[in-house]
């Protein structure tokens, strides 16, 4: 009997031991699967590598595929066969081995990677080989392993190493190169020769699958049969693994110095430690598309890449974010988490789950364990876990419960309960309020016992959010507003006042009450508000203004003063920066949209363990690890497409030209584009994978944009109608910790159209000069013509002016002449009057003389009469009056007598008198009186004058005299 008991105890111990060995850590890394439809590839991936820029490469049935976190690209071999193996050197030259083909891809002046085949370097009798299963770099050589040959490429030559029977493996680690031959076993390549290290019996006759370096001076070999061997120096030691099973394990990859991952055909990915102990299994339940893994690879961010059937999976193993899925086969929604008595409790959409926490794991996600259902907690939603007076309470759809020994016991059943609100801060708390679906209950406590006292009288509503604020209680309802509750003295009833948008809230809906840093705050659709007791209104919170404009649904502060929040589908934390006195917001884009919508909950247990309610259990964030991660963001320019009549790829992500800081991706002297290429599309991405692939980008096209763009998640930018010139496209990325990547640049030149070339500009210059010359000449001629026209006009104007002057002068002369004529006429009249007076006087004197002759006088008086008669004759003959007359006459007639005398000097004095009288148009009778002669005498005198003047017969003497 005793022996039987001992056997039973031993069996139980072994079962518990193997069960413990088989337990996975609680945290499940997030997995993202890329179906072959994503990258348009084959169903099988054979090898995976990463270059210095972070780009991933996959050897696939359909060729070589690259992935930069956003865009997939495909490169095929010349014979369009499968690619089996990859090696990437320090210069990012990608060596590939395929079916009947091997060579390398490298960047060139062409937009795409250029493939160079090395098969042609082989002798003709060696070119007929099958698959290149392994491609390994060793020093300056690159080794390609086929079935019967290993081809060594070095210094542009290929050397062949024949197998004694068949080459089964080729691999390198720790600066050493090994190969396995079916006849000679394990060989090491030294000084250009293969030397035997161990026969195949050391590996139980199995084929070696993989080789990695473990520690400083040890190498780990694994076989296709799930066996591991450690090589220290030249000594091989077999590792005996607990719980070993016969699995097909084709690939291995080192995670760090303590762990490595093995690909299996039936169990997915298996993570082991240095001793070969299984640390974690990652299969379909954990997120892989299937368990048949052909190859594994660990990138520089500690992500595990797995080639599975019909897909490529990336496991964010090194991430600070993991899932806790208490029921992986039937996922439940996580509502709240509580660490209690060194156990982790998780309330969900169907009960409460619990698992023990190993005290030596500060990060709970690494603690091995398995969730179990708390008895009696299912059959309904388990809303909230609360610790009160050292007891763990559960608000459940069926009421309020107490959890003891992994079993729920009812406190108050019937109406569903949301939460408990202690009415004091000194423990033990004797009275507590319970928010329920239909009101508020009062809960009492005595040592070891809770019981419900009563349901308080007051406004019956669903109270899911309650906070104590001195003597009053605040409650919020997402669809009604905010309640202010006042308990009566004996705590049997309460009065409620409803506050809505009329009381200062931005809206009557989506309002939540929380206590942050000892202050009551109200989360709204427009940030945080506080209540002003004096104004009886809600006002925006000045202390928490960092949340202004944000729709907040949940808040919780931690012990370090950080404020965790939910805003829409985003989770974030506001960290207080003491040096600047402000809060800084950090979001977690990896889990955006994965949190529980409508029942948001965050439980920051400490900086290494922050729990967030999720639609698949809960999400665990090691915030300390998250903010201290050393991987900085990067950005890659994926392609540049120029558009003219048809699209042309001018850059495909690869360039042989590099610098230490900023990549100069193109030489503008080489890449000059015609003027018709005026539209460009730039695509870019950050080589961050899986859940860490959430980056923002900022770009700037120098020569066109004036500054950097705003940050955006778009990975493509198009420009159209660019004029000719030199442009530099710049792009950078930023992660959620606001860390920026180095700037990636691309410079290109758009040549001017023919009409903007130098020769065209020179022609334009000559044409402009000619035009200027001709315009100048034309202008000069036009100016001359205008000058001539102006001169002509001026001449005409002067002529007209002269005419005007002459006209005016004539007018003046006319006026003067008229005046003179008037004066002449006046003088003439005076002369005429004088002449008439003379004639009258002469006539009177003549008559007087005649009458004196008729007088009969005596002798004594006769002498007197004679004397008087003689005096009268003297008076008649006196010429004094004539001289005076002649002078006035010449003045009035412009020297007529003088001119007449000059023209006709034969004229006598008496002739001039008669001519003057004739010019004055005196009659013959008047002249006879003035001359004291007879009329006949005057006529004879006129006749004689005509003779002297030689006047023609047809002209009168008067008319002639007018012409003189």
C-alpha angles and dihedrals in degrees: 000000000000090000089052091051091050090051091050092050091048091050092050091048092051092047091050090046094052091041089055090048091051095050117109121217111268095246115079115203115235114257129204121194125205108201116213087252087066094061098022092235141133129284096255132059116195106180140011130200139165129218129218093270093055098255114146123226127199129196103217140171089255097047138273117335128193128198128187099183095276113031132047122208131189129214122184132202120243091256092044093234135139121292111224106177143019137200124179120198130208091273093054093252105154114219115196135187120204142161107307091341141081135171140107144277118222140168116265141164087283117090094244134051111280120224120219116193118215095189091091089064090067124090113260093251091057099048094085101084133132127223128352099221099179133027115191134175118222120175108304092342133085115207124208116195119208125169098271102013140048110205116207115203114199134148092358092304133103123221122191127222112195122209120235087227116339133339108232101173144013124185144144136208138152092021092301131111124213137182133184121222121190090227104035101032121213114007131185123211112229130163092348096309137094115238125191116250105168138346123243093262088078087065095045088254092293128134117256111242105180145003129204136166115252115189124337102305107014133090125202120216122191127191133214087255097064094260124138129206130186120217113202111178100319095327119106119207125187116229113222108213124203113240094013116184129186103256134160104246110179099168144031134188132186117239097183138318091294105039142040134179127230126203115225133188096225109019102046114225120352121197117206137180127231092280092053094253114150109249099174142354120213114194140137093306090055092050111277116135089231139344100246101102117179100179139009131198133179115215127207091271092056092253114149114225116201128190105213130170110295094351149057117227130198117203114199092218096155094047124118089222121080141160127246106204110180093185107029095174092051108025118215130197114253116227105171143352133210132181106216129168091348091305130110116230121193123189116206147169088283112032139304126302127200137191133174119249119225106233094218092063111079088182104065092204089068095050111108112235149116129235121239129189117255105240114256095008097104129081094075146021116305098209108181143004119211132178113219128169090347091306129112113232128191128207104210139178086248097048140277119329141182120222115220125165093350091305130104121230121191123248097172121359130188110052118059115252128216108185146332125245117199113220094209139036098217116091132264091046108206101187128045135170120228119207109215140176091268110026143314127309128198115231125197128201134205123171108296094358140083124187136172114245103187148321107260120239113244145082107345111222141128108281108194095148120049131162130177116231109179108287094350135067127219121210130178134204117195093218103036112033137251125323126210108205128197120193120213120238097265092042096237098120143014138207119226131205120190120219121198139167088295087070096056102280114133089231140000089233136067096025122149133183123220138162111234121178089346093306127111110236131176120220111215140165088272105045131278124333134190130204119252105210093195096053093031088226140112117250132185112271111251093192092056098036089135087084094053113139094012126119104232123192103168139024134183129164123212134213092269094057096257118140116220116202146174118222113179106305093339129097120205148155130225109216119197113233105208093190092059099026093230139103120252120206122224121185129199105222091174090074100032109144093009096096124097107276115221094007100058116176135171124185112190099192091170138322092283096046121046116159124204124188111246141181087247104046111289136320118236120208124189093206093184091056092041096057093040097052113133099208108108124203121262135187133211129196102230103187145341117211120190119202127212123130085331135009118269125192105223096171129024102183100278131095131161092218116090141160131198097255115015122027112236095207099184141023109230090209088062099037105056114148131205118256093253089069097084102136125070137182118201120195122190140167143179117245093236116126140205115353091353092062092095106111136150123223137211125191141182131190105207110214092035113035120058097216145348117307124241116273113273139169091228114115097198135066127184129197125190136192096016113178121227117284144087118303135184119198113206127189135174136174135222132199127214091270087063092246112149129214126229114275119264115208137194122188125196139162128223108207115225117252117263090267089058099046124115092256090048090048089048089050089047089050092051090044090049091048090048090046090048089049093047091042089049091048091044090047090047091050090043088049091048090047090048089045090051090045088047091048089047090049090045089049090048090046090048089047090048088044089049089048088049089048091046090044089049090045089048089047088048090044089046090050090044090045090047088049090045091045087049090049090042090049088047091048090040089053089047089049090044090048089046090048091046089048089049090048090049091046091046091049091047092049090047091050089045090051092048091047091050089054090054093054117108104221136157129259090258091058097035092080090053090050093049089049092052091046091051090051091051091052089051090051091052091050095044109120099193092097091049094055090051090048093048091052094051090043093055091048091053096043101042096256095314096160091045092051091044091051090049091049096042109026092171091073114109127220091260090048090055090052092053091046089052091050090047092050087052085054093240116169123244091252092053091049090049090054092048091047093042089230135114125275088247090055090053092051091050089049091050091050091052091049091053089054092050091047093045091225116180119244097245093055123074120229091243093055092049092050089053089059095054 
